[in-house]
Amino acid sequence: MKSSVYCMLFLFLISCNSSKEKQLYSAKEYGVYIQGTIAGKLSSSQAKDGTYIYSYSYNDRGRGPEIEEKIKLNENGVISSLEISGVNYLKDTISEVFSATDGKAKWESTTEKGEKAFDKELFYASVNGTLGDTELLIRKLLEKPDHSLDLLPMGKVALTHIEEVMVNDIPLKIVEISGLEFVPSYVWLDDDNRIFASISSWLTMIEEENTNLLEELSELQKKKEDAFFKKLAKELTEIPKNGVAVKNVNMFDSNTGKILPNSTVLIKGNRIESVSFDNPTIPEGMTIIDGSNKTLLPGLFDNHCHVQREDGILHLAGGVTSVRDMANSRELIKMKKEFDSNTNIGPRVVTLAGFIDQKGPFAGPGLTISNVKEGLKAIEDYKKDGYQQIKLYSSIAPSWVKPLAQKAHELGMKVSGHIPAYMLAENAIKDGFDEIQHINMVALNFLPDTIDTRTPLRFSAVAEYTHELDLQSEEFKALIRLLKEREIEIDPTVSIFEGMFIAKPGEVDPQYEVVADRLPIQISRRYLYSSGLPIPEGKEQQYKDSFQKLLDMVYELHVNNVTILPGTDAIPGFALHKELENYVLAGIPANEVLQLATLSSAKNTNMEHELGSIESGKLADLILVDGNPVENISDIRRVVLTIKDGNIFRPETLYASVGVKHFEE
């Protein structure tokens, strides 16, 4: 009888434990949203043998990952084995495995391989993982008294803030995670410490049955982010009481493209008071900066950004004081106000481009329309909100370009964008384009207009065929003539194609090769070693030659007086440095490249009366560089001081605040 009771008690306990496990790790489905539009899903479950299984995919204009992840934990709640398979954002095959046995951890992926002595408290940080392994990491962090863990291969992660919140009668936690990105990230947990939502301005995941709470969660999270950025701005901004004097400096004159030695620049408030070359008397009380053996330049422009709140520090640290935003959510207006008031450190947003695409399976993230009438209304709304430019995207019907462009021009707005699918650049120009984003869109003019450029073919077709393009042909010269006649501007972002066409798994993206060892380890592992396009076997040189031809195109555009607008569409600061280096590699003299990134960019944005050159009366947006970028363009990476709107920012301190090492002096 007693044996039967024990048996029944044993079965009851098993049942309770199984029920609890089922409660904690029953299957969950999450919607994946890109700027508010459903784009994919994440599923989370646990197999009978204890394996955690995560399936993750989304579609971003034909791109997007498709990943399956399987994880087992050891008795300490850290990963003992992991398997990841599928394709990455650019649809290249990925594979990642990790195992920890007999005191040794081993890992291998398409981008790295290693092994290390295994401490049972070390948590492996995957390269290709989903939000699933983040969930398991957070659960382990919550168990630790100090809420921190050492990571494999290296690094440290911590929960720096945990707060319980009741939302719509649902008990939740919002946790702040530091150590995985440049700035803290936030995740929402339910009362079982399962992921409830992960929210960002770009990519958001939330339990499918609770999408109605997204707006409220976003507002609560934004308050946390506001406090973080406001605190940083207060700590890292120097506000001179009596002005600034930069003396004994080599000054880059962007009007002439020449270096003017032994210069002294006085700044009062947020304006340049005077520029002298005869050792003037410096008023008492001014903050004096000795510029000996350094170069003073106007602040740089990045002409192709999608501004995020966390980008500002990297922009200013890299000497970028002005940016054009080339499509964003309506949060952009708030971000601009934050940067202007310095409640968040960041550049001037001098251009706001309103995004418009046509509804459909390949529509880009942002405002989409079903007909021309809706497009005309969208343009009017953007104008009312202070936007200066309209960006048309790949799914727009070619026949819609002319009426949309006409409306924008009537309102004094520029028109730019991707060349719509089944349309050539020359036709888009004739129908009203004022500017073209990305040099691949120019290259596509010489390929059949039957290519569906809504898909990744806009990259792979260029990689496949552009090496054959004859830049001395009448066909290419005819396009050059059209660009000049219509005063069309080109925003090449050429460096992103270097990574796409050349980078191989396990190799650093060429855009970031020289700074890879300066970045936080988890940033490097997740973003710098990802492969580019899948390169067909035997075509490596062909793809390299196609990238070189894109550089040659940039050079031909420049020498034929077509306006080039240096921009990046990539990691702030560092990517612009690489873009400028690539222009020099293409054959453009360094002083002319610097003019493009300063005065020419200011003229393009109708800001030349305020920015782009160092002259009395202009806004005090300046950078001090250790070296002479006119002689060596790579010296532009060596920014030691940034002045924006008269305030002083120290790049070494800015970089340190986001875990980045300053350059070695």
Summary of the structure (lengths in Angstrom):
residues: 665
radius of gyration: 26.7
end to end distance: 81.7
largest distance: 106.3
contacts: 2351
relative contact order: 0.11
helix: 35%
strand: 30%
